[in-house]
Amino acid sequence: GLIALGIYSIASGYRAPELVHNWWGSQKADVYSFGILLLELLTRKAPTNSRKDVEGVDLLRWVCSVVREKWTAEVFDVELIGREQKDVEEECMVRLLQLAINCCSQDADRRPTMSEVVQQIEEIRQS
């Protein structure tokens, strides 16, 4: 299971939208938290900015806006995109990014299950 991710889901940046009024977790809420964690790994940005003097950044909203503007490569951590980056590796990262976005769907019913997430990651890894 994703018991460890359940801890993340209570932190503000990792909490699924449906948990705002309902504190009972679910597997779909854990999938959301995993999606945010995956976005954090790909971008090297925190889900929200915790400094009180700076307006918080909504990581999911920022990623979606950049992808919508077709600047997808701009979201990745520069350490992940090397000068000799192969097209196949970049395609894998884009697929992981899309998986993370799907995990973070506002509609819990549209999120994949964790077994589907694992399967998709395996497929990406093998490509």
Secondary structure by P-SEA (a helix, b strand, c coil): ccccccccccccccccccccccccccaaaaaaaaaaaaaaaacccccccccccccccaaaaaaaaaaaacccccccccccccccccaaaaaaaaaaaaaaaaaacccccccccaaaaaaaaaaaaac
